[in-house]
Amino acid sequence: MSKIILITGASRGFGKIWAKALLERGDKVAATARNTKDLNDLVEAYGDAVLPLQLDVNDRDAAFATIDKVKQHFGRIDVLINNAGFGLFGAIEETTEQQARAQMETNFFGLLWVTQAVVPVMREQKSGHIIQVSSFLGLVTLPVLGLYNASKYAVNGLSETLAAEVKGFGINVSLIEPNGFSTDWSGASAFQTEPLEVYAPIKQAFAEGATPDTWGKPEATAPAVLALIDSENPPLHFLLGKVAYPGVKKVYAERLAEFEEWATVSADAHGH
């Protein structure tokens, strides 16, 4: 039986790749973009299996209206893939208030609005799968991506809580946590802060630390995402790419060792 899947940010990158893979195997996809012209190729190739919708996820009312349109059109929503977002590159000191708020507005609040809108639909169905596209930078951090890191940490905290709240309604929650991939995330879709010279060495070291092998091939993620969607017991945390797991494992080992080093002092602070 084909699934009804809503994907935000389906105009390019992961969203477009996963939409095509789902449509290719016979699922029906409600695809959102800020400009629906960017979805014309999907409509031309897959016809009525695609429902193209204009959506700026920053608009909470529009998010609720979009969910209602999908429900009315297809009758249900089996899977939500909250994919809309962008990257902000720059040191924390360089980041303006407008840039910081814009990063959180889309990556966190936009995801929250769509999530809030879809939960009642899935709760009524007594089934559903909410897939939040986070990042391995919601588990660890890299320099010159401070606000992006923060937005994804927020997404992870929200989604872990959500998973506990909606499990009893038959709704699963998963966090897709990719390492770097060769998408528009670090290119046309990215935003840059106004640079301060003092951070140039850190940025240079960050850039030189990446090799061609660091960046995964976006098209290679499709089978993994299909497997996640088809799983009867999907994981809450789902790393994508071969860089993410060793990176997270190293940082978490260091974190646990630090906790252990200070364990006595921490426990004594309890007071009894």
TORLUM-562088 format. One line per 5 residues: for each residue x, y, z of C-alpha. Coordinates in nm, 2 decimals, always signed. Layout:
N
X,Y,Z; ...;
//
This chain:
272
+0.00,+0.00,+0.00; +0.14,+0.34,-0.10; +0.21,+0.60,+0.17; +0.11,+0.96,+0.18; +0.42,+1.17,+0.26;
+0.45,+1.54,+0.32; +0.80,+1.68,+0.26; +0.88,+2.05,+0.34; +1.17,+2.21,+0.15; +1.12,+1.98,-0.15;
+1.26,+2.22,-0.41; +1.62,+2.11,-0.39; +1.87,+1.90,-0.21; +1.76,+1.61,+0.02; +1.39,+1.71,-0.01;
+1.39,+1.68,-0.39; +1.60,+1.36,-0.39; +1.38,+1.19,-0.14; +1.06,+1.31,-0.31; +1.17,+1.15,-0.64;
+1.27,+0.82,-0.47; +0.93,+0.80,-0.30; +0.74,+0.88,-0.61; +0.94,+0.64,-0.81; +0.83,+0.35,-0.60;
+0.47,+0.45,-0.60; +0.41,+0.66,-0.29; +0.21,+0.99,-0.31; +0.40,+1.31,-0.21; +0.27,+1.65,-0.09;
+0.58,+1.87,-0.17; +0.62,+2.22,-0.03; +0.85,+2.50,-0.15; +0.86,+2.88,-0.12; +0.81,+2.88,-0.49;
+0.61,+2.60,-0.65; +0.77,+2.66,-0.99; +1.07,+2.47,-0.83; +0.84,+2.16,-0.81; +0.73,+2.16,-1.18;
+0.97,+1.88,-1.27; +0.81,+1.66,-1.01; +0.46,+1.73,-1.14; +0.56,+1.68,-1.50; +0.72,+1.34,-1.42;
+0.47,+1.20,-1.17; +0.14,+1.38,-1.23; -0.13,+1.35,-0.98; +0.09,+1.16,-0.74; +0.24,+1.50,-0.65;
+0.06,+1.77,-0.47; +0.27,+2.09,-0.50; +0.21,+2.35,-0.23; +0.36,+2.69,-0.16; +0.47,+2.72,+0.20;
+0.70,+2.94,+0.40; +0.74,+2.74,+0.72; +0.80,+3.06,+0.92; +0.43,+3.13,+0.88; +0.25,+2.93,+1.15;
-0.10,+2.99,+1.01; +0.02,+2.88,+0.66; +0.17,+2.56,+0.81; -0.17,+2.46,+0.96; -0.35,+2.55,+0.64;
-0.10,+2.34,+0.44; -0.16,+2.03,+0.66; -0.53,+2.08,+0.62; -0.49,+2.09,+0.24; -0.29,+1.77,+0.24;
-0.54,+1.59,+0.46; -0.83,+1.71,+0.25; -0.66,+1.61,-0.08; -0.52,+1.27,+0.02; -0.74,+1.18,+0.32;
-0.45,+1.11,+0.55; -0.08,+1.18,+0.62; +0.14,+0.88,+0.69; +0.47,+1.05,+0.71; +0.60,+1.41,+0.76;
+0.95,+1.49,+0.66; +1.04,+1.82,+0.81; +1.32,+1.92,+0.58; +1.30,+2.29,+0.53; +1.60,+2.48,+0.67;
+1.93,+2.65,+0.58; +2.29,+2.70,+0.71; +2.44,+3.01,+0.86; +2.82,+3.02,+0.84; +3.02,+3.25,+1.07;
+3.16,+3.30,+1.42; +2.91,+3.37,+1.69; +3.06,+3.71,+1.76; +3.00,+3.80,+1.39; +2.63,+3.70,+1.39;
+2.38,+3.98,+1.38; +2.05,+3.97,+1.57; +1.86,+3.94,+1.24; +2.07,+3.65,+1.13; +2.04,+3.47,+1.46;
+1.66,+3.51,+1.47; +1.62,+3.41,+1.10; +1.83,+3.09,+1.17; +1.61,+2.99,+1.46; +1.29,+3.10,+1.30;
+1.33,+2.86,+1.00; +1.53,+2.57,+1.14; +1.35,+2.55,+1.48; +1.02,+2.74,+1.48; +0.93,+2.65,+1.12;
+0.98,+2.28,+1.21; +0.78,+2.33,+1.53; +0.48,+2.49,+1.35; +0.45,+2.21,+1.09; +0.50,+1.95,+1.37;
+0.22,+2.10,+1.58; -0.01,+2.11,+1.27; +0.04,+1.74,+1.18; +0.02,+1.58,+1.53; -0.36,+1.61,+1.55;
-0.40,+1.45,+1.21; -0.18,+1.16,+1.31; -0.33,+1.13,+1.65; -0.68,+1.10,+1.50; -0.54,+0.83,+1.26;
-0.37,+0.65,+1.55; -0.07,+0.62,+1.33; +0.21,+0.83,+1.17; +0.58,+0.90,+1.15; +0.73,+1.24,+1.20;
+1.08,+1.26,+1.06; +1.28,+1.57,+1.16; +1.58,+1.65,+0.94; +1.83,+1.76,+1.20; +2.21,+1.71,+1.18;
+2.49,+1.53,+1.35; +2.55,+1.89,+1.46; +2.25,+1.85,+1.69; +2.47,+1.60,+1.88; +2.82,+1.76,+1.85;
+2.94,+2.10,+1.73; +3.18,+2.25,+1.48; +3.32,+2.60,+1.49; +3.18,+2.88,+1.27; +2.84,+2.71,+1.27;
+2.73,+2.82,+1.62; +2.37,+2.93,+1.54; +2.32,+2.64,+1.31; +2.45,+2.40,+1.58; +2.21,+2.57,+1.83;
+1.91,+2.54,+1.60; +1.97,+2.16,+1.55; +2.03,+2.11,+1.93; +1.69,+2.27,+1.98; +1.53,+2.05,+1.72;
+1.68,+1.74,+1.89; +1.56,+1.84,+2.23; +1.21,+1.92,+2.10; +1.19,+1.59,+1.91; +1.31,+1.37,+2.18;
+1.04,+1.52,+2.41; +0.78,+1.48,+2.13; +0.86,+1.12,+2.09; +0.77,+1.05,+2.45; +0.45,+1.25,+2.43;
+0.30,+1.10,+2.11; +0.42,+0.74,+2.14; +0.09,+0.64,+2.30; -0.10,+0.77,+2.00; +0.08,+0.54,+1.76;
+0.31,+0.81,+1.63; +0.68,+0.75,+1.58; +0.94,+1.02,+1.57; +1.28,+1.00,+1.41; +1.57,+1.25,+1.38;
+1.77,+1.22,+1.06; +2.12,+1.34,+1.15; +2.34,+1.37,+0.84; +2.71,+1.46,+0.84; +2.81,+1.70,+0.56;
+2.67,+1.62,+0.21; +2.73,+1.79,-0.12; +2.39,+1.97,-0.13; +2.31,+2.34,-0.16; +2.32,+2.36,+0.22;
+2.68,+2.49,+0.21; +2.64,+2.65,-0.13; +2.35,+2.85,-0.28; +2.12,+2.79,+0.03; +2.38,+2.91,+0.28;
+2.42,+3.25,+0.44; +2.74,+3.41,+0.56; +2.81,+3.65,+0.85; +3.02,+3.96,+0.79; +3.37,+3.84,+0.87;
+3.60,+3.96,+1.14; +3.97,+3.91,+1.06; +4.04,+3.77,+1.41; +3.84,+3.45,+1.31; +4.02,+3.40,+0.98;
+4.26,+3.13,+1.12; +3.97,+2.93,+1.27; +3.78,+2.95,+0.94; +4.08,+2.85,+0.74; +4.15,+2.55,+0.97;
+3.79,+2.45,+0.94; +3.80,+2.47,+0.56; +4.13,+2.28,+0.53; +4.00,+2.00,+0.77; +3.76,+1.89,+0.50;
+3.86,+1.66,+0.22; +3.65,+1.55,-0.09; +3.58,+1.23,+0.10; +3.43,+1.43,+0.39; +3.12,+1.52,+0.19;
+2.87,+1.24,+0.12; +2.68,+1.20,-0.20; +2.32,+1.32,-0.15; +2.17,+1.07,-0.39; +2.31,+0.78,-0.19;
+2.09,+0.87,+0.11; +1.76,+0.77,-0.06; +1.77,+0.39,+0.01; +1.85,+0.47,+0.38; +1.56,+0.71,+0.41;
+1.32,+0.46,+0.24; +1.43,+0.19,+0.49; +1.37,+0.44,+0.78; +1.02,+0.51,+0.65; +0.94,+0.14,+0.60;
+1.07,+0.03,+0.94; +0.81,-0.10,+1.19; +1.03,+0.01,+1.47; +1.22,+0.32,+1.34; +1.50,+0.47,+1.55;
+1.47,+0.80,+1.73; +1.83,+0.90,+1.62; +1.93,+0.80,+1.26; +2.28,+0.91,+1.15; +2.35,+0.95,+0.78;
+2.70,+0.92,+0.63; +3.02,+0.76,+0.74; +3.16,+1.06,+0.92; +2.88,+1.11,+1.16; +2.91,+0.80,+1.38;
+3.28,+0.81,+1.46; +3.26,+1.18,+1.52; +2.97,+1.15,+1.76; +3.12,+0.84,+1.93; +3.45,+1.03,+2.00;
+3.28,+1.34,+2.14; +3.04,+1.13,+2.36; +3.33,+0.93,+2.50; +3.51,+1.25,+2.59; +3.19,+1.39,+2.74;
+3.14,+1.08,+2.96; +3.50,+1.09,+3.08; +3.46,+1.45,+3.18; +3.14,+1.37,+3.37; +3.32,+1.08,+3.55;
+3.61,+1.31,+3.64; +3.38,+1.55,+3.82; +3.12,+1.29,+3.94; +3.21,+1.32,+4.31; +3.19,+1.70,+4.31;
+2.87,+1.69,+4.11; +2.71,+1.44,+4.36; +2.82,+1.63,+4.66; +2.64,+1.94,+4.52; +2.31,+1.75,+4.57;
+2.33,+1.83,+4.94; +2.22,+1.50,+5.09;
//
